[in-house]
Amino acid sequence: MAKQTLPALDRLSSLLEHFPVTANLYFSGALCGVTQFDAQAGRGFFHVLRKGEMRLTHHAGAGVSRSLDISEPSLIFYPQALAHQFHNAPVDGADFTCASVYFAGGASHPLVRALPPLIVLPLAAVPGLKAVLDVLFQEVDQVRCGQRLIADRLFVVVLLQLLRSLLDQASEQGISAGLISGLADPQLSQAITAMHDSPQLAWTLEQLAHKAAMSRSAFASRFKKVMGVAPAAYLTEWRIAVAKKQLLQGQAVKVIAPALGYTNASALSRVFTQQTGLSPRAWLAAITPAQG
């Protein structure tokens, strides 16, 4: 039997359309001495070391190396809220462009849950990055009309370039299981992206295996090994994640349910409660307590 040719695939757009990411320019210029970046719930950081050398440190128990020396232009990405410090030469400080990063849903964003707490990559290791950074640096180096808005959007483009690179280098970055590894798999990514694109469909194991050009047994086994859950369980997780986002946007359960493949509001509420331990109404009340 001839091997099936898998179609070209956009693995990120549908995911980030459901769960957007935004960036806000935080700082640009030279830093000398010690600079502290505090953790704030829902906020990550994206730093571009343009030139110079520096030492990166973290508090004990942060789940990352206490100290890391960086000696070449690099991307430094914190998807999660994690306090960190930059230590630079007191005379000739390293030159940075930094942004705060906000993932819709905060720590529950699928990518935040899948990514390691710290990613450091040399600029030269991320294909296609130079042209975008050239434009970003032009914007931040002088004040012009719309500078901050343009810089914010360019930071998101740089982040997308980084995510592309991670999907192509997941194993090299030590990402061995979860969503990033699944999307990095040429066959599994076909099935995962199909679920992201169309969560309302009643995907069967056979249909998903066909998307991946695999037998049912081989697909089920590899999916569980790489993603950590069975295909049906992942589809449910994805649907509930989308439902949470839509609840926070003010949509009613009866409207959300059919768009996610549930016959009625009761069916979605039942699965939501099984997954979270709370009904949609109770979950929303807990996550958005009354003001005043």
PyMOL commands that set and color helices and strands:
alter all, ss='L'
color gray80, all
select helices_A, chain A and resi 13-18+106-108+110-114+123-125+129-140+147-168+179-184+188-197+205-211+216-227+231-248+253-259+265-276+280-287
alter helices_A, ss='H'
color red, helices_A
select strands_A, chain A and resi 21-31+33-37+43-51+54-57+67-70+74-78+84-88+94-103+119-122
alter strands_A, ss='S'
color yellow, strands_A
deselect
rebuild
show_as cartoon
